[in-house]
Amino acid sequence: MGRKGERKHLKRKPAPKIWPIHRKEAVWTLKPKPGPHPLSRCIPLALIVRDMLKFAKTGKEAKKIISQEKIKVNGKFQREERFPVGLMDVISIPDTEKVYRVLPSGKGLFLHPIEPDETEFKLCRIEDKTVVKGGHVQLNLHDGTSMLIRVNDPKKPEEDVYQTLGTIKLSIPDREPLGHTKLTVGAPAIIIGGKNIGKYGKITAIEEKPDQKRRELLVTIEDKNGNQFQTILNFIFVLGDTEPSISLPEVD
């Protein structure tokens, strides 16, 4: 009889490089459950509690902390230790009154401390959009969720204002739209993939090529120190219209 269900174990060596684990101190590690983020772009909640927050020394202790509803993810208590936490998710610990946002860095994903005024929203990148029955617009977001935008006529520019690779600001945990930002020159953005992952600044140029896919267009970002970085459009995450709507780590 064949195996039924998903595999719950993952070896440390092939685990995603963004995970903050030692590769040779043990053979196995925790595998995240299927959820809002793919395996290559998420970290199981138990590893965050044990290896990043240092609230536990073992996986068993981390599991106990999570099962007691001590950790919130995007405004909701999460009791599943294998829950996948990914880019832009907000993690809060009510007992310590500390809140973090998951951001990219040169070593992968890390927890950036945020102030109380940032804890009630998250940013989501629009990966795709489709017109559904009734003419309404469905937005497919980077965290695996979708949102239905009800419009009178999606063919009118004033009605369909959302663009792919733009960003929508959502309240948490209610997920109500609070605003959106288009991917344009002059907008602040952060790089979420490639060798320059974690670098951020303002978009200074987007090289348009008629025969090239939009997601593969070359983009140039310049930080506040004048340093320039290039990547493709698919690795760009817009953070606001003229200024970032979230706090970011200091640039060295």
C-alpha positions in Angstrom: 0.0 0.0 0.0 1.4 3.4 -1.0 2.1 6.3 1.3 -0.9 8.6 1.9 -0.6 12.3 2.7 2.3 14.7 2.7 5.8 14.1 4.0 6.2 15.7 7.4 10.0 15.5 7.5 12.7 17.4 5.7 16.5 16.9 5.8 18.5 19.9 6.9 20.9 19.8 4.0 18.4 20.5 1.2 16.3 22.9 3.3 16.0 26.4 1.9 19.1 28.6 2.5 16.9 31.3 4.1 16.4 29.1 7.2 18.5 30.0 10.2 19.5 26.4 11.0 22.8 24.5 11.3 23.1 22.1 8.5 25.3 19.4 10.1 24.3 19.3 13.8 21.3 17.0 12.9 19.8 15.2 10.0 16.2 16.2 10.1 14.3 19.5 10.5 10.7 20.6 10.5 8.9 20.8 7.2 6.3 23.6 6.8 2.7 22.7 6.0 1.2 23.7 2.7 -0.1 27.2 3.2 0.2 30.9 2.2 3.8 30.8 1.2 5.8 28.2 -0.9 8.5 26.1 0.8 11.4 28.1 -0.8 10.1 31.4 0.6 8.9 30.6 4.1 10.0 29.5 7.5 8.0 27.2 9.9 6.7 29.0 12.9 8.5 26.6 15.3 11.9 27.5 13.8 11.1 31.2 14.2 10.2 30.7 17.9 13.3 28.5 18.6 16.1 29.7 16.3 15.2 33.4 15.6 13.3 34.6 18.7 15.2 32.2 21.0 12.1 31.6 23.1 12.8 27.8 23.2 15.8 25.5 23.2 14.1 22.5 21.6 11.4 21.9 19.0 9.3 20.4 21.8 9.4 23.6 23.8 8.6 25.7 20.7 5.6 23.5 20.0 4.3 23.9 23.5 4.7 27.7 23.3 2.8 27.9 20.0 0.0 25.5 21.2 -0.6 27.8 24.2 -1.6 30.6 21.8 1.5 32.8 22.6 2.2 33.8 19.1 0.1 35.8 16.6 0.7 35.8 12.9 -1.0 38.6 11.0 -3.2 39.4 13.9 -4.5 35.9 14.6 -3.2 33.4 17.2 -1.5 30.5 15.4 -1.4 27.0 17.1 0.3 25.1 14.2 4.0 24.8 14.7 4.5 24.0 11.0 2.6 27.1 9.8 4.6 28.7 7.0 5.6 32.3 7.8 6.8 34.4 4.8 7.6 37.8 3.4 5.8 40.8 5.0 4.0 38.7 7.6 3.5 40.4 11.0 4.5 38.3 14.1 3.4 39.6 17.5 4.0 38.3 21.0 1.4 39.7 23.3 3.2 38.7 26.5 6.3 40.7 25.6 4.5 43.4 23.6 7.0 42.9 20.8 6.0 42.9 17.1 8.1 42.0 14.0 7.7 42.1 10.3 9.3 39.5 8.1 11.7 41.2 5.6 14.4 39.9 3.2 18.1 40.3 3.8 21.3 39.1 2.3 21.1 35.9 4.5 17.4 35.2 3.7 14.4 36.3 5.8 14.7 38.1 9.1 12.5 39.6 11.8 12.5 43.4 11.8 11.1 45.1 15.0 8.2 47.5 14.2 6.3 50.2 16.2 2.7 49.9 17.3 1.4 52.0 14.4 2.7 49.4 11.9 1.1 46.4 13.5 -2.3 46.7 12.0 -1.5 46.3 8.3 0.6 44.3 5.9 1.7 44.8 2.3 0.9 42.2 -0.4 2.2 42.2 -3.9 -0.3 41.6 -6.7 1.0 38.6 -8.6 -1.9 38.4 -11.1 -5.4 39.7 -11.6 -8.4 38.3 -13.5 -11.9 39.5 -14.4 -14.5 37.1 -12.9 -18.2 36.6 -13.3 -20.1 39.9 -13.1 -17.1 41.9 -14.3 -15.4 42.2 -10.9 -11.6 42.0 -10.5 -9.9 39.2 -8.5 -6.4 40.0 -7.3 -4.0 37.1 -6.6 -1.5 38.1 -3.9 2.0 36.9 -3.1 0.9 35.2 0.1 -1.3 32.8 -1.7 -4.5 34.6 -0.9 -6.9 36.4 -3.3 -9.1 39.4 -3.0 -12.3 40.3 -4.9 -12.6 44.0 -5.9 -16.1 44.9 -6.9 -16.3 47.4 -9.7 -19.1 48.7 -11.9 -17.1 48.5 -15.2 -13.5 47.0 -15.2 -12.8 48.5 -18.6 -12.8 52.0 -17.2 -9.4 53.2 -15.9 -11.0 54.8 -12.8 -12.6 51.5 -11.9 -9.7 49.1 -12.5 -6.8 50.9 -10.8 -4.8 47.8 -9.8 -1.8 46.5 -11.7 0.2 43.3 -11.5 3.5 43.6 -9.4 1.9 46.6 -7.6 1.3 46.5 -3.9 -1.9 46.6 -1.9 -2.1 47.6 1.7 -4.4 45.3 3.8 -5.6 45.7 7.4 -5.0 42.7 9.7 -6.6 40.5 10.7 -9.7 41.8 8.7 -7.9 42.1 5.4 -9.7 45.2 4.3 -7.9 47.3 1.5 -6.3 50.5 2.9 -4.6 51.6 -0.3 -2.5 50.5 -3.2 0.7 51.5 -5.0 1.7 51.0 -8.6 5.2 49.9 -9.7 6.6 53.0 -11.3 9.9 54.9 -11.5 10.4 57.0 -8.4 8.6 54.6 -6.0 10.5 53.1 -3.1 11.0 49.3 -3.3 12.9 46.4 -1.8 14.6 43.6 -3.7 13.2 40.2 -2.6 15.3 37.8 -4.7 18.6 37.4 -6.5 22.1 38.4 -5.3 21.0 41.8 -4.2 18.2 40.5 -2.0 17.4 42.9 0.9 18.7 46.0 -0.8 16.2 48.9 -1.0 15.8 52.4 -2.3 14.0 54.2 -5.1 13.4 52.9 -8.5 15.4 55.1 -10.9 15.0 53.2 -14.2 13.0 50.4 -15.8 14.5 49.2 -19.1 11.6 48.6 -21.5 12.1 45.9 -24.1 9.2 45.0 -26.5 10.3 41.4 -27.0 11.0 40.6 -23.4 8.6 39.4 -20.7 7.6 42.2 -18.3 8.8 40.3 -15.2 12.3 40.0 -16.7 12.8 43.7 -17.4 15.9 45.1 -15.8 15.3 47.5 -12.9 17.8 49.9 -11.2 17.4 50.9 -7.6 19.3 53.6 -5.8 19.6 53.8 -2.0 20.0 56.9 0.1 23.8 56.7 -0.1 23.8 56.8 -3.8 24.6 53.1 -4.3 22.8 51.5 -7.3 21.6 47.9 -7.6 20.1 46.1 -10.6 17.7 43.2 -10.6 14.7 42.0 -12.6 11.2 43.3 -12.2 10.1 40.0 -10.7 12.3 40.6 -7.7 10.9 44.0 -6.9 8.5 44.7 -4.1 7.0 48.2 -4.1 6.7 49.8 -0.6 4.8 53.0 -1.2 4.2 56.0 -3.6 7.0 58.3 -2.7 8.1 57.1 0.8 8.0 53.5 2.3 4.9 52.8 4.2 6.8 50.5 6.5 10.0 50.9 8.6 13.2 49.4 7.2 16.6 48.4 8.7 19.3 51.1 8.5 21.6 51.0 5.5 25.3 50.7 6.4 
